[in-house]
Amino acid sequence: MSDSRLHHSMSSSTLLAIATVLGATTLVGFNATADDFAVFKSSDHGRSWIRSDSGMPGQSRINAFGSADGLLFAGTDAGIFISSDEARHWQPAAGAALTSGRILSFAVLGRKAYAGTDARGLLASSDGGRTWAVEAAFPSQKVRCLIAHGNRIHAGTDANGVWVSNGSGQPWSRLSDGLPNNSQIFALAVVRGKLFAGLYSQGLYAMDERQHSWVKTGPVTPLALAGVEDALIAGHNPGGLFSSGDQGASWSKGEATVQSFSPLSALQPDDSGELSPDAPVWELGANDEGLVFAGASAGIYYSEDRGRTWNRARHGLPEKSPGIAFLLKRDFVLAGTLTQQDDAGD
């Protein structure tokens, strides 16, 4: 498997995906045959988009976005890039940001920003994301996902479960009781103060704070998770989108809004509005105003009702541009994308 949330080992006509959500803006990342990656920006909740990636490396996949103190940062296969003008222009960050290879995830706790890498462990920044250094005390080399919760930073790793720290010099402690051995943590999310971990094929786990251990919950097998108000959204690969309003006890299938666009599935090309049960969903992003974005094989989708119904984002986006990373801000959404190219002879 590949890693921008899941590094899919796919054919040239399929896509890869990954992302992380912070704040209220949305950024999306894509991967395709010709590996043509871009960042797009929307100021109207995803209805229309303009390209917004001057200074970014076009041949480097975008895996995650973050923000702190007015600065945006993008995690790519070529390190971390930053923008101080709402994504109009990007430049490389300093320090370990350009020598640590693939960046997979971001989170911010207080005045400290964190970045998870594919093979160099955890990076940290104390100046809002401009300069990064290796967090030498962190015990794992691959950090798939990060989230700040309860005044602590939580890190989901590739084979060592979840680790937690208060970010103030406290040693990292393992938070993996109740998880399967050698757990791969693909996603972390918080809903109404409760922490959830998505383990993909191994299912969904919720943290029992009183027992200080994880409990498996619900029938879902999420590759991606997002918390929006009191709802938990799960993206399957394949399997479509699901939402839960009772902290994972029961789930409802997401539905496509019937308009003049195709449903949320690369496998069902008609405009019936039906969601294919096999729709691959690779990434999710959400804010605290009920807005959710999903990156799927066919493109980018957004929901304004906490994941119950979904619209296809089209205006200004390439026709074949799956979403793989998101960042939602109050005034705009950024999406890193991959533009798919048809194979020769197709």
NUTIDO-631069 format. One line per 10 residues: their letters; for each residue x, y, z of C-alpha. Coordinates in Angstrom, 2 decimals. Example, Ala and Ser with C-alpha at 12.3 -4.5 7.8 and 13.67 -1.06 7.14 Angstrom:
2
as> 12.30,-4.50,7.80 ~ 13.67,-1.06,7.14
//
This chain:
346
msdsrlhhsm> 0.00,0.00,0.00 ~ 1.02,3.56,-0.70 ~ 0.52,6.29,1.79 ~ -1.21,9.61,1.52 ~ -3.64,8.18,3.80 ~ -3.47,4.94,2.04 ~ -0.79,4.60,-0.57 ~ -2.73,2.49,-2.96 ~ -0.80,0.20,-5.25 ~ -3.01,1.06,-8.18
ssstllaiat> -3.01,0.81,-11.93 ~ -2.30,3.89,-14.04 ~ -6.00,4.65,-14.35 ~ -6.69,4.70,-10.62 ~ -5.93,7.23,-7.90 ~ -4.28,7.65,-4.55 ~ -5.53,9.67,-1.65 ~ -4.77,11.35,1.67 ~ -5.55,14.30,3.80 ~ -5.90,16.01,7.11
vlgattlvgf> -8.35,18.64,8.29 ~ -7.68,21.60,10.56 ~ -9.77,24.68,11.25 ~ -12.56,25.64,8.86 ~ -10.96,25.79,5.33 ~ -10.74,22.93,2.88 ~ -7.77,21.73,0.82 ~ -7.80,18.69,-1.42 ~ -5.04,16.51,-2.94 ~ -5.16,14.18,-6.03
nataddfavf> -3.08,11.53,-7.86 ~ -3.34,10.27,-11.47 ~ -1.70,8.61,-14.42 ~ 0.53,11.56,-15.31 ~ 0.95,12.61,-11.67 ~ -0.18,16.17,-12.36 ~ -0.98,17.65,-8.93 ~ -2.51,21.03,-8.17 ~ -4.17,23.10,-5.46 ~ -7.60,24.61,-6.06
kssdhgrswi> -9.43,27.17,-3.95 ~ -13.14,27.75,-3.38 ~ -14.71,30.76,-1.66 ~ -18.30,29.53,-1.98 ~ -18.31,26.24,-0.07 ~ -17.10,24.16,-3.00 ~ -19.46,25.32,-5.73 ~ -16.70,26.92,-7.83 ~ -12.91,26.69,-7.83 ~ -9.83,28.51,-9.08
rsdsgmpgqs> -6.28,27.17,-9.25 ~ -4.14,28.45,-6.37 ~ -0.70,26.81,-6.25 ~ 1.94,29.21,-7.56 ~ 5.31,28.01,-6.27 ~ 4.20,24.43,-5.53 ~ 5.98,21.48,-7.18 ~ 3.54,20.24,-9.82 ~ 4.85,16.68,-9.91 ~ 4.73,16.11,-6.15
rinafgsadg> 1.62,14.62,-4.57 ~ -0.17,16.72,-1.95 ~ -0.93,14.60,1.09 ~ -2.12,16.99,3.79 ~ -2.84,20.60,4.73 ~ -2.63,22.54,7.98 ~ -2.75,26.09,9.28 ~ -1.51,28.18,12.20 ~ -1.36,31.91,12.93 ~ -2.55,32.85,9.45
llfagtdagi> 0.00,30.63,7.71 ~ -1.08,27.70,5.56 ~ 1.11,24.64,5.12 ~ 0.93,21.83,2.59 ~ 2.53,18.43,3.08 ~ 3.83,16.97,-0.17 ~ 6.11,14.17,-1.31 ~ 8.79,16.88,-1.56 ~ 8.37,18.27,1.95 ~ 6.40,21.18,3.44
fissdearhw> 5.35,24.30,1.55 ~ 3.86,27.39,3.21 ~ 1.63,30.29,2.15 ~ 0.97,33.59,3.94 ~ -1.52,34.95,1.37 ~ -4.36,32.44,1.52 ~ -2.75,30.00,-0.94 ~ -2.10,32.43,-3.78 ~ 1.65,31.83,-3.51 ~ 3.63,29.01,-1.87
qpaagaalts> 7.27,28.62,-0.86 ~ 9.31,25.90,0.85 ~ 9.37,25.89,4.65 ~ 12.73,25.85,6.40 ~ 14.65,23.32,8.48 ~ 13.75,19.62,8.39 ~ 10.68,20.39,6.28 ~ 12.63,19.85,3.04 ~ 14.82,16.94,4.11 ~ 12.22,14.64,5.66
grilsfavlg> 10.64,13.34,2.46 ~ 6.92,12.62,2.25 ~ 4.70,14.52,4.69 ~ 1.46,12.72,5.58 ~ -0.37,14.73,8.25 ~ -0.58,17.93,10.31 ~ -2.03,19.10,13.61 ~ -1.64,22.17,15.81 ~ -1.64,22.25,19.62 ~ -1.37,25.69,21.17
rkayagtdar> 1.48,27.52,19.48 ~ 3.18,24.34,18.27 ~ 2.53,22.68,14.91 ~ 3.27,19.02,14.16 ~ 3.83,17.15,10.89 ~ 3.77,13.39,10.46 ~ 6.20,11.91,7.94 ~ 6.38,8.68,5.97 ~ 9.79,7.61,7.27 ~ 11.33,10.34,9.44
gllassdggr> 8.97,10.28,12.41 ~ 7.43,13.50,13.68 ~ 8.39,17.09,12.90 ~ 7.53,20.09,15.08 ~ 7.44,23.85,14.52 ~ 7.36,26.57,17.18 ~ 7.09,29.51,14.76 ~ 3.74,28.80,13.14 ~ 5.03,26.38,10.50 ~ 7.84,28.43,8.99
twaveaafps> 10.68,26.30,10.40 ~ 10.55,22.60,11.30 ~ 12.73,20.24,13.34 ~ 12.62,16.50,14.00 ~ 10.87,15.57,17.27 ~ 13.68,13.30,18.41 ~ 11.77,11.73,21.31 ~ 8.93,10.43,19.16 ~ 9.14,6.60,19.07 ~ 7.80,5.74,15.58
qkvrcliahg> 9.09,6.50,12.09 ~ 5.79,6.62,10.18 ~ 2.97,8.92,11.32 ~ -0.18,8.48,9.26 ~ -2.49,10.91,11.11 ~ -2.46,13.58,13.84 ~ -5.12,15.32,15.91 ~ -5.16,17.73,18.86 ~ -7.67,16.73,21.53 ~ -8.02,17.44,25.23
nrihagtdan> -4.88,19.64,25.39 ~ -2.83,16.79,24.01 ~ -1.50,15.81,20.61 ~ -2.41,12.32,19.37 ~ -0.38,10.57,16.67 ~ -1.60,7.54,14.71 ~ 1.27,5.41,13.44 ~ 1.75,2.76,10.79 ~ 2.30,-0.24,13.08 ~ 2.56,1.07,16.66
gvwvsngsgq> -0.94,2.27,17.43 ~ -1.57,5.70,18.95 ~ 0.88,7.86,20.90 ~ 0.03,10.94,22.97 ~ 1.82,13.91,24.53 ~ 0.90,17.27,26.03 ~ 3.41,18.95,23.72 ~ 5.23,20.65,26.60 ~ 8.17,18.34,27.01 ~ 6.18,15.43,28.45
pwsrlsdglp> 7.45,12.06,27.15 ~ 5.27,10.36,24.56 ~ 3.09,7.60,25.99 ~ 1.39,4.80,24.11 ~ -2.41,4.82,24.02 ~ -3.11,1.46,22.43 ~ -4.85,-0.75,25.00 ~ -7.74,-2.47,23.24 ~ -6.34,-2.04,19.75 ~ -5.19,-5.01,17.64
nnsqifalav> -1.49,-5.79,17.67 ~ 0.62,-3.73,15.27 ~ -2.31,-1.43,14.55 ~ -2.22,0.79,11.47 ~ -4.08,3.99,12.35 ~ -5.37,5.55,9.15 ~ -7.52,8.31,10.65 ~ -8.36,10.07,13.93 ~ -11.45,12.18,14.63 ~ -13.27,13.73,17.60
vrgklfagly> -17.04,14.02,18.03 ~ -18.58,15.58,21.14 ~ -15.32,15.12,23.03 ~ -14.94,11.46,22.11 ~ -11.86,10.26,20.22 ~ -12.20,7.77,17.35 ~ -9.59,5.85,15.37 ~ -10.13,4.39,11.90 ~ -8.15,1.20,11.26 ~ -9.51,0.56,7.75
sqglyamder> -10.08,-3.19,7.37 ~ -9.79,-3.67,11.15 ~ -12.70,-1.35,11.83 ~ -13.55,1.66,13.97 ~ -12.44,2.11,17.58 ~ -13.62,4.61,20.21 ~ -11.61,5.70,23.23 ~ -13.18,4.88,26.61 ~ -11.69,7.63,28.77 ~ -12.73,6.02,32.04
qhswvktgpv> -11.08,2.72,31.18 ~ -8.28,4.42,29.26 ~ -8.65,1.87,26.47 ~ -10.10,1.52,22.97 ~ -13.39,-0.27,22.22 ~ -14.40,-1.50,18.77 ~ -17.67,0.09,17.67 ~ -20.05,-0.11,14.72 ~ -19.89,-2.11,11.47 ~ -17.84,0.41,9.46
tplalagved> -14.29,-0.08,8.17 ~ -13.14,3.49,7.56 ~ -10.13,4.58,5.62 ~ -11.07,8.20,6.36 ~ -12.90,9.86,9.27 ~ -14.25,13.34,9.98 ~ -16.16,14.85,12.88 ~ -18.70,17.57,12.08 ~ -20.82,18.98,14.92 ~ -22.37,15.87,16.53
aliaghnpgg> -21.90,13.60,13.49 ~ -19.10,11.18,12.65 ~ -18.48,10.61,8.93 ~ -16.70,7.49,7.65 ~ -15.32,6.95,4.17 ~ -14.85,3.39,2.89 ~ -12.51,2.25,0.13 ~ -14.46,0.82,-1.50 ~ -17.91,1.21,0.03 ~ -19.01,4.85,-0.10
lfssgdqgas> -19.87,7.26,2.71 ~ -21.59,6.70,6.04 ~ -22.66,9.03,8.87 ~ -23.47,8.43,12.52 ~ -25.25,10.78,14.91 ~ -24.85,8.60,18.00 ~ -21.07,8.32,18.29 ~ -20.73,5.30,16.06 ~ -23.50,3.06,17.43 ~ -25.61,3.22,14.24
wskgeatvqs> -24.87,4.38,10.70 ~ -26.69,5.74,7.65 ~ -25.51,5.55,4.06 ~ -24.73,8.87,2.36 ~ -26.80,9.71,-0.71 ~ -26.05,11.78,-3.78 ~ -28.20,14.84,-4.40 ~ -29.93,14.38,-7.75 ~ -28.72,17.15,-10.07 ~ -26.98,17.35,-13.40
fsplsalqpd> -23.89,15.48,-12.27 ~ -22.89,11.87,-11.90 ~ -23.22,10.07,-8.57 ~ -20.40,9.59,-6.13 ~ -18.88,6.64,-7.88 ~ -16.42,6.05,-10.66 ~ -18.19,2.77,-11.24 ~ -21.70,4.11,-11.90 ~ -21.55,6.76,-14.63 ~ -25.24,7.62,-14.99
dsgelspdap> -26.90,10.69,-13.40 ~ -29.47,8.82,-11.30 ~ -28.16,10.25,-8.03 ~ -27.63,6.78,-6.57 ~ -24.44,6.14,-4.65 ~ -22.67,2.99,-5.70 ~ -21.99,0.68,-2.74 ~ -18.47,0.29,-4.13 ~ -17.59,3.99,-4.36 ~ -13.95,4.44,-3.22
vwelgandeg> -13.59,7.29,-0.70 ~ -10.04,8.24,0.23 ~ -10.25,11.42,2.28 ~ -12.59,13.57,4.32 ~ -12.49,17.12,5.63 ~ -14.98,19.00,7.79 ~ -15.53,22.19,9.77 ~ -17.72,23.12,12.73 ~ -20.45,24.61,10.54 ~ -21.76,21.34,9.11
lvfagasagi> -19.70,21.40,5.91 ~ -17.96,18.16,4.86 ~ -15.76,17.40,1.84 ~ -15.00,13.95,0.48 ~ -12.29,12.91,-1.96 ~ -13.35,9.99,-4.12 ~ -12.17,8.33,-7.29 ~ -14.52,10.39,-9.45 ~ -13.69,13.77,-7.90 ~ -14.60,16.02,-4.98
yysedrgrtw> -17.95,15.97,-3.19 ~ -19.39,18.22,-0.51 ~ -22.21,17.93,2.01 ~ -23.95,20.77,3.83 ~ -26.08,18.54,6.06 ~ -23.42,16.65,8.04 ~ -22.90,13.90,5.50 ~ -26.47,12.87,4.76 ~ -26.52,14.07,1.14 ~ -23.65,14.90,-1.23
nrarhglpek> -23.11,17.20,-4.21 ~ -20.41,16.84,-6.85 ~ -18.00,19.81,-7.03 ~ -17.36,20.58,-10.70 ~ -17.11,24.25,-11.70 ~ -13.46,25.20,-12.24 ~ -12.10,21.69,-11.56 ~ -10.67,19.36,-14.22 ~ -13.13,16.66,-15.19 ~ -10.95,13.86,-13.88
spgiafllkr> -9.54,15.19,-10.62 ~ -10.01,13.02,-7.52 ~ -9.59,14.58,-4.10 ~ -6.88,13.38,-1.69 ~ -6.32,16.17,0.89 ~ -8.46,18.90,2.44 ~ -8.18,21.99,4.60 ~ -11.30,23.97,5.53 ~ -11.02,27.59,6.66 ~ -13.81,29.98,7.55
dfvlagtltq> -13.65,31.97,4.31 ~ -12.39,29.48,1.75 ~ -11.67,25.87,0.93 ~ -8.42,24.68,-0.60 ~ -8.15,21.43,-2.49 ~ -4.98,19.72,-3.61 ~ -5.76,17.59,-6.64 ~ -4.47,15.10,-9.11 ~ -5.61,15.36,-12.70 ~ -6.18,12.01,-14.31
qddagd> -4.96,11.45,-17.85 ~ -6.47,8.77,-20.05 ~ -4.08,5.95,-20.93 ~ -2.90,5.94,-24.53 ~ -5.36,4.04,-26.66 ~ -8.23,4.31,-24.20
//
